[in-house]
Amino acid sequence: MIKNSIEPHRRKLILNLFYLVYYVVFFFLLLLTLGIELKQIGVFASSILAVLGVGFFAQWSMLSNLTASVILFFYHPMRIGDTIKIIDKEYDFTGEVKNITGFYVLLYVAEGNRKITIPNTTILYKGIELIDISK
């Protein structure tokens, strides 16, 4: 019953995150088995995180899009398959959400038969209206 309460695309993402954690733990256990000390692993991990931090700071919009995707995943009522309207002067689109990725939302607009990618930060910061097309 719990398995069916989670949407399939979210179930896939959770499973992928589980596999990532599983492989990272396995990698560190393998390094410990090979005789590499925990202090050396800590220095290596902190070096990698420092490089990633500098890279993300240089590309601030990428980091904000990743953060926005996490917020959209857990707290936003918009789901794949929903029809939404973005309430903004610059972005006057109404369409069906086809995919939500780490950086953008793929929106299918029936007018003109177009697929539009919209950054996650735009979806998060602009108002959107969920349109119930069943009425």
Backbone as a chain_set.jsonl record, in Angstrom:
{"seq": "MIKNSIEPHRRKLILNLFYLVYYVVFFFLLLLTLGIELKQIGVFASSILAVLGVGFFAQWSMLSNLTASVILFFYHPMRIGDTIKIIDKEYDFTGEVKNITGFYVLLYVAEGNRKITIPNTTILYKGIELIDISK", "coords": {"N": [[0.826, -1.194, 0.0], [1.956, 1.27, 0.789], [3.913, 1.479, -1.155], [2.433, 2.021, -3.455], [1.506, 4.54, -2.883], [3.434, 6.374, -3.407], [4.47, 8.336, -6.093], [5.43, 7.1, -9.352], [7.708, 8.352, -10.678], [8.897, 9.692, -8.569], [9.478, 7.571, -6.906], [11.448, 6.322, -8.42], [13.474, 8.274, -8.338], [14.033, 8.346, -5.578], [14.954, 5.735, -5.256], [17.263, 5.839, -6.878], [18.78, 7.702, -5.391], [19.129, 6.196, -3.078], [20.71, 4.106, -4.11], [22.996, 5.604, -4.768], [23.942, 6.429, -2.222], [24.406, 3.892, -1.163], [26.508, 2.927, -2.856], [28.505, 4.814, -2.292], [29.003, 4.345, 0.438], [29.874, 1.688, 0.205], [32.199, 2.115, -1.317], [33.807, 3.592, 0.48], [34.072, 1.7, 2.519], [35.504, -0.227, 1.12], [37.878, 1.171, 0.664], [38.771, 1.408, 3.307], [39.162, -1.283, 3.872], [41.283, -1.826, 2.202], [43.312, -0.675, 3.571], [43.621, 2.043, 3.789], [43.748, 4.91, 5.741], [41.259, 6.413, 7.884], [41.607, 9.123, 8.31], [42.99, 9.94, 6.03], [41.04, 9.485, 4.114], [39.204, 11.388, 4.947], [40.598, 13.785, 4.436], [40.804, 13.619, 1.659], [38.048, 13.612, 0.93], [37.235, 16.125, 1.933], [38.762, 17.785, 0.328], [37.669, 17.278, -2.212], [35.044, 18.209, -1.755], [35.609, 20.911, -1.303], [36.528, 21.75, -3.815], [34.205, 21.263, -5.322], [32.515, 23.085, -4.017], [33.674, 25.575, -4.718], [33.3, 25.42, -7.458], [30.479, 25.368, -7.618], [29.914, 27.843, -6.484], [30.952, 29.502, -8.415], [29.17, 29.026, -10.428], [26.493, 30.074, -9.656], [23.803, 30.072, -10.35], [23.349, 27.459, -11.126], [23.563, 26.071, -8.707], [21.439, 27.224, -7.307], [19.317, 26.334, -8.88], [19.484, 23.563, -8.465], [18.94, 23.465, -5.72], [16.36, 24.535, -5.773], [15.094, 22.493, -7.168], [15.052, 20.433, -5.301], [13.363, 21.542, -3.368], [11.029, 21.819, -4.915], [10.529, 19.136, -5.363], [9.906, 18.031, -2.824], [8.06, 19.802, -1.541], [6.307, 21.202, -3.228], [3.132, 21.553, -4.82], [2.921, 20.907, -7.506], [2.977, 18.428, -10.017], [4.233, 15.877, -12.266], [2.486, 15.746, -15.261], [0.499, 17.48, -14.515], [-1.41, 20.385, -15.428], [-0.297, 23.612, -15.779], [-0.191, 27.183, -15.213], [1.95, 29.819, -15.64], [2.234, 32.636, -13.749], [3.102, 35.533, -14.713], [4.51, 38.446, -16.26], [6.623, 38.178, -18.1], [6.791, 35.425, -18.549], [4.393, 33.975, -19.95], [2.975, 31.348, -20.025], [1.007, 28.457, -20.554], [0.708, 25.148, -19.866], [1.362, 21.558, -19.994], [3.073, 19.773, -17.502], [5.797, 17.931, -18.289], [8.222, 16.825, -17.431], [10.33, 16.924, -14.553], [13.39, 17.971, -13.723], [16.747, 18.092, -12.331], [17.536, 20.656, -12.927], [15.706, 22.029, -14.557], [12.241, 22.491, -15.629], [10.293, 20.708, -17.833], [7.967, 21.815, -20.03], [5.045, 21.265, -21.816], [3.516, 23.024, -24.288], [0.466, 23.453, -25.712], [-0.396, 25.304, -27.603], [0.923, 26.002, -30.578], [2.343, 23.703, -30.432], [4.692, 23.228, -28.756], [7.657, 22.5, -26.83], [8.873, 23.606, -23.832], [11.579, 24.591, -21.828], [11.889, 25.47, -18.502], [13.646, 27.156, -16.007], [14.127, 25.781, -12.712], [14.211, 27.613, -10.613], [12.673, 29.713, -11.57], [10.11, 28.598, -11.605], [9.823, 28.228, -8.884], [10.034, 30.838, -7.788], [8.245, 32.448, -9.179], [4.715, 32.951, -9.39], [2.512, 30.207, -9.799], [-0.291, 28.691, -11.366], [-2.303, 25.99, -10.738], [-4.059, 24.186, -13.016], [-7.15, 22.698, -13.296], [-8.103, 20.502, -15.531], [-10.188, 18.794, -15.728], [-12.661, 19.826, -15.228]], "CA": [[0.0, 0.0, 0.0], [2.846, 2.429, 0.818], [4.593, 1.525, -2.449], [1.54, 2.637, -4.422], [1.212, 5.926, -2.528], [4.508, 7.217, -3.946], [4.382, 8.397, -7.544], [6.517, 6.313, -9.966], [8.929, 9.104, -10.938], [9.523, 9.97, -7.275], [10.016, 6.294, -6.447], [12.693, 6.118, -9.167], [14.474, 9.202, -7.811], [14.413, 7.875, -4.239], [15.761, 4.532, -5.463], [18.572, 6.271, -7.366], [19.506, 8.288, -4.265], [19.509, 5.08, -2.225], [21.851, 3.44, -4.746], [24.159, 6.478, -4.639], [24.426, 6.296, -0.843], [24.907, 2.526, -1.047], [27.808, 2.814, -3.514], [29.486, 5.64, -1.572], [29.37, 3.594, 1.645], [30.667, 0.544, -0.25], [33.51, 2.631, -1.735], [34.584, 3.92, 1.666], [34.414, 0.442, 3.187], [36.561, -0.833, 0.317], [39.119, 1.896, 0.953], [39.207, 1.013, 4.651], [39.64, -2.663, 3.776], [42.587, -1.799, 1.541], [44.304, -0.156, 4.506], [43.712, 3.501, 3.765], [43.247, 5.388, 7.029], [40.077, 7.274, 7.868], [42.067, 10.511, 8.213], [43.31, 10.189, 4.62], [39.761, 9.568, 3.415], [38.627, 12.678, 5.313], [41.31, 14.837, 3.699], [40.394, 13.49, 0.26], [36.652, 14.038, 0.806], [37.138, 17.572, 2.133], [39.328, 18.414, -0.87], [36.662, 17.179, -3.275], [33.951, 19.121, -1.414], [36.077, 22.287, -1.497], [36.531, 22.005, -5.265], [32.804, 21.369, -5.727], [31.984, 24.333, -3.485], [34.157, 26.672, -5.559], [32.626, 25.292, -8.75], [29.093, 25.787, -7.488], [29.869, 29.275, -6.236], [31.187, 30.149, -9.702], [27.928, 28.866, -11.19], [25.491, 30.214, -8.602], [22.472, 29.719, -10.847], [23.244, 26.0, -11.102], [23.304, 25.683, -7.325], [20.083, 27.625, -6.936], [18.394, 25.444, -9.579], [19.492, 22.283, -7.755], [18.214, 23.67, -4.467], [14.948, 24.698, -6.123], [14.534, 21.193, -7.556], [14.776, 19.689, -4.067], [12.164, 22.15, -2.777], [9.896, 21.433, -5.752], [10.289, 17.695, -5.2], [9.306, 17.685, -1.541], [7.067, 20.697, -0.959], [5.471, 21.91, -4.187], [1.997, 20.705, -5.232], [2.993, 20.605, -8.932], [3.443, 17.082, -10.315], [4.296, 15.55, -13.682], [1.151, 15.503, -15.798], [-0.382, 18.6, -14.176], [-1.427, 21.544, -16.309], [-0.015, 24.805, -14.977], [-0.038, 28.479, -15.864], [2.924, 30.653, -14.928], [1.641, 33.966, -13.606], [4.164, 36.524, -14.818], [4.475, 39.165, -17.537], [7.636, 37.643, -19.005], [6.528, 34.015, -18.819], [2.95, 33.762, -20.04], [2.832, 30.011, -20.595], [0.108, 27.479, -19.962], [1.036, 23.875, -20.479], [1.417, 20.359, -19.175], [4.399, 19.447, -16.996], [6.216, 16.638, -18.83], [9.335, 16.288, -16.65], [10.971, 17.822, -13.598], [14.753, 17.48, -13.544], [17.517, 18.821, -11.334], [17.815, 22.035, -13.321], [14.61, 22.693, -15.251], [10.948, 21.83, -15.786], [9.905, 20.625, -19.24], [6.555, 22.164, -20.132], [4.491, 21.112, -23.16], [2.514, 24.053, -24.564], [-0.333, 22.984, -26.845], [-0.412, 26.359, -28.621], [2.163, 25.959, -31.342], [2.947, 22.381, -30.262], [6.068, 23.516, -28.322], [8.173, 22.052, -25.543], [9.643, 24.71, -23.274], [12.262, 24.31, -20.568], [11.85, 26.616, -17.602], [14.491, 26.869, -14.841], [13.401, 25.49, -11.472], [14.099, 28.823, -9.793], [11.552, 30.485, -12.097], [8.89, 27.955, -11.11], [9.75, 28.425, -7.443], [9.882, 32.238, -7.404], [7.067, 33.035, -9.828], [3.474, 32.282, -9.04], [1.937, 29.344, -10.817], [-1.674, 28.289, -11.117], [-2.608, 24.626, -11.156], [-5.326, 24.213, -13.761], [-7.846, 21.422, -13.292], [-8.737, 20.418, -16.844], [-11.302, 17.851, -15.697], [-13.928, 20.558, -15.09]], "C": [[0.871, 1.258, 0.0], [3.546, 2.583, -0.524], [3.732, 2.236, -3.482], [1.224, 4.09, -4.096], [2.286, 6.889, -3.018], [4.438, 7.158, -5.463], [5.588, 7.709, -8.171], [7.799, 7.101, -10.206], [9.646, 9.468, -9.633], [10.142, 8.705, -6.697], [11.352, 6.012, -7.128], [13.8, 7.014, -8.627], [14.956, 8.77, -6.426], [15.291, 6.64, -4.346], [17.154, 4.878, -5.963], [19.409, 6.9, -6.249], [19.972, 7.212, -3.287], [20.728, 4.353, -2.801], [23.128, 4.282, -4.633], [24.77, 6.36, -3.248], [25.047, 4.915, -0.637], [26.3, 2.394, -1.65], [28.88, 3.663, -2.823], [29.95, 4.923, -0.304], [30.247, 2.4, 1.273], [32.079, 0.979, -0.634], [34.382, 2.939, -0.528], [34.962, 2.665, 2.463], [35.524, -0.29, 2.437], [37.902, -0.153, 0.574], [39.661, 1.534, 2.33], [39.763, -0.404, 4.651], [41.026, -2.723, 3.146], [43.672, -1.174, 2.403], [44.483, 1.344, 4.477], [43.043, 4.018, 5.03], [42.063, 6.347, 6.854], [40.467, 8.748, 7.738], [42.385, 10.869, 6.761], [42.032, 10.306, 3.788], [39.1, 10.914, 3.704], [39.278, 13.834, 4.575], [40.894, 14.819, 2.23], [38.966, 14.009, 0.056], [36.515, 15.551, 0.983], [37.73, 18.332, 0.947], [38.327, 18.406, -2.018], [35.507, 18.146, -3.011], [34.352, 20.584, -1.594], [36.068, 22.658, -2.978], [35.098, 22.143, -5.78], [32.176, 22.668, -5.24], [32.412, 25.534, -4.314], [33.459, 26.633, -6.914], [31.178, 25.734, -8.69], [28.98, 27.279, -7.214], [30.084, 30.04, -7.53], [29.937, 30.071, -10.581], [26.752, 28.919, -10.224], [24.098, 29.8, -9.087], [22.284, 28.205, -10.876], [22.905, 25.518, -9.696], [21.893, 26.049, -6.907], [19.044, 26.758, -7.648], [18.337, 24.076, -8.914], [18.729, 22.377, -6.44], [16.717, 23.804, -4.729], [14.326, 23.361, -6.516], [14.22, 20.341, -6.332], [13.509, 20.224, -3.403], [10.927, 21.78, -3.582], [9.537, 19.971, -5.537], [9.513, 17.401, -3.925], [8.103, 18.538, -1.149], [6.113, 21.352, -1.944], [4.34, 21.006, -4.661], [2.023, 20.326, -6.714], [3.598, 19.218, -9.145], [3.538, 16.905, -11.83], [2.892, 15.174, -14.143], [0.167, 16.612, -15.472], [-0.307, 19.675, -15.256], [-1.278, 22.78, -15.441], [0.001, 26.044, -15.857], [0.925, 29.288, -15.009], [2.378, 32.076, -14.932], [2.769, 34.992, -13.553], [4.051, 37.204, -16.178], [5.44, 38.544, -18.547], [7.338, 36.214, -19.441], [5.019, 33.789, -18.81], [2.692, 32.434, -20.742], [1.794, 29.222, -19.817], [0.391, 26.165, -20.657], [1.084, 22.747, -19.475], [2.857, 20.077, -18.779], [4.749, 18.038, -17.48], [7.341, 16.006, -18.008], [9.853, 17.367, -15.704], [12.353, 17.238, -13.341], [15.453, 18.298, -12.465], [17.701, 20.286, -11.661], [16.623, 22.758, -13.954], [13.347, 21.84, -15.217], [10.624, 21.858, -17.275], [8.395, 20.775, -19.323], [6.12, 22.019, -21.584], [3.358, 22.113, -23.321], [1.783, 23.643, -25.83], [-0.392, 24.015, -27.969], [0.93, 26.345, -29.338], [2.89, 24.64, -31.208], [4.424, 22.505, -29.865], [6.382, 22.834, -27.006], [9.121, 23.135, -25.051], [10.312, 24.245, -21.991], [12.3, 25.594, -19.751], [12.713, 26.278, -16.39], [13.651, 26.67, -13.579], [13.237, 26.724, -10.595], [12.938, 29.694, -10.269], [10.239, 29.922, -11.583], [8.714, 28.244, -9.626], [9.426, 29.872, -7.076], [8.679, 32.926, -8.037], [5.825, 32.292, -9.352], [3.035, 31.372, -10.165], [0.528, 28.982, -10.385], [-1.843, 26.866, -11.623], [-3.988, 24.644, -11.791], [-5.908, 22.806, -13.766], [-8.614, 21.315, -14.605], [-9.914, 19.452, -16.869], [-12.655, 18.549, -15.598], [-14.483, 20.972, -16.423]], "O": [[0.564, 2.216, -0.71], [3.753, 3.705, -0.986], [4.257, 2.984, -4.307], [0.717, 4.809, -4.957], [2.064, 8.1, -3.04], [4.357, 6.08, -6.052], [6.671, 7.727, -7.586], [8.886, 6.577, -9.964], [10.874, 9.542, -9.604], [11.202, 8.754, -6.073], [12.283, 5.52, -6.491], [14.937, 6.57, -8.472], [16.151, 8.823, -6.138], [16.268, 6.508, -3.609], [18.133, 4.276, -5.521], [20.613, 6.659, -6.168], [21.068, 7.297, -2.734], [21.663, 4.025, -2.07], [24.214, 3.739, -4.426], [25.984, 6.206, -3.113], [26.097, 4.791, -0.006], [27.187, 1.812, -1.026], [30.044, 3.265, -2.778], [31.144, 4.895, -0.004], [31.244, 2.127, 1.941], [33.049, 0.292, -0.315], [35.563, 2.589, -0.507], [36.059, 2.589, 3.017], [36.39, -0.906, 3.058], [38.933, -0.816, 0.687], [40.869, 1.372, 2.502], [40.731, -0.692, 5.355], [41.845, -3.567, 3.509], [44.836, -1.146, 2.004], [45.416, 1.864, 5.088], [41.923, 3.626, 5.359], [41.903, 6.992, 5.817], [39.742, 9.531, 7.125], [42.083, 11.976, 6.313], [41.953, 11.124, 2.871], [38.502, 11.515, 2.811], [38.594, 14.759, 4.136], [40.66, 15.868, 1.63], [38.706, 14.76, -0.885], [35.755, 16.189, 0.256], [37.246, 19.41, 0.602], [38.158, 19.41, -2.711], [35.042, 18.824, -3.927], [33.528, 21.407, -1.992], [35.649, 23.755, -3.346], [34.806, 23.032, -6.579], [31.394, 23.289, -5.961], [31.6, 26.419, -4.586], [33.074, 27.669, -7.455], [30.693, 26.402, -9.604], [28.032, 27.915, -7.673], [29.486, 31.096, -7.738], [29.688, 30.966, -11.388], [26.087, 27.907, -10.002], [23.311, 29.243, -8.322], [21.172, 27.719, -10.671], [22.05, 24.649, -9.525], [21.222, 25.272, -6.227], [17.991, 26.473, -7.076], [17.262, 23.486, -8.806], [17.964, 21.478, -6.09], [15.902, 23.249, -3.992], [13.154, 23.119, -6.228], [13.232, 19.607, -6.324], [12.677, 19.448, -2.931], [9.887, 21.461, -3.007], [8.359, 19.615, -5.53], [8.568, 16.612, -3.94], [7.201, 18.036, -0.479], [5.171, 22.015, -1.51], [4.558, 19.815, -4.883], [1.219, 19.497, -7.141], [4.607, 18.874, -8.53], [2.981, 17.701, -12.586], [2.201, 14.385, -13.498], [-0.897, 16.686, -16.087], [0.722, 19.851, -15.909], [-2.031, 22.978, -14.487], [0.182, 25.967, -17.072], [0.735, 29.422, -13.8], [2.098, 32.643, -15.988], [3.317, 35.279, -12.489], [3.554, 36.611, -17.136], [5.103, 38.404, -19.723], [7.608, 35.843, -20.583], [4.441, 33.451, -17.777], [2.254, 32.393, -21.891], [1.712, 29.305, -18.592], [0.325, 26.07, -21.883], [0.877, 22.94, -18.278], [3.759, 20.133, -19.615], [4.078, 17.069, -17.123], [7.41, 14.782, -17.898], [9.82, 18.558, -16.013], [12.476, 16.137, -12.804], [14.824, 19.098, -11.772], [17.992, 21.086, -10.772], [16.547, 23.985, -13.888], [13.362, 20.667, -14.844], [10.676, 22.915, -17.904], [7.643, 19.976, -18.766], [6.746, 22.582, -22.482], [2.366, 22.067, -22.593], [2.391, 23.501, -26.891], [-0.433, 23.654, -29.145], [1.96, 26.651, -28.738], [3.951, 24.461, -31.806], [5.301, 21.965, -30.54], [5.502, 22.615, -26.175], [10.049, 23.533, -25.755], [9.686, 23.582, -21.163], [12.689, 26.655, -20.24], [12.536, 25.214, -15.796], [12.608, 27.3, -13.401], [12.227, 26.863, -9.905], [12.287, 30.348, -9.455], [9.355, 30.674, -11.172], [7.599, 28.477, -9.16], [8.638, 30.117, -6.163], [8.153, 33.889, -7.48], [5.901, 31.128, -8.957], [3.164, 31.714, -11.341], [0.203, 28.969, -9.197], [-1.564, 26.569, -12.784], [-4.964, 25.067, -11.172], [-5.254, 21.85, -14.182], [-9.65, 21.957, -14.778], [-10.57, 19.298, -17.899], [-13.688, 17.932, -15.856], [-15.542, 21.595, -16.484]]}, "num_chains": 1, "name": "protein.A"}
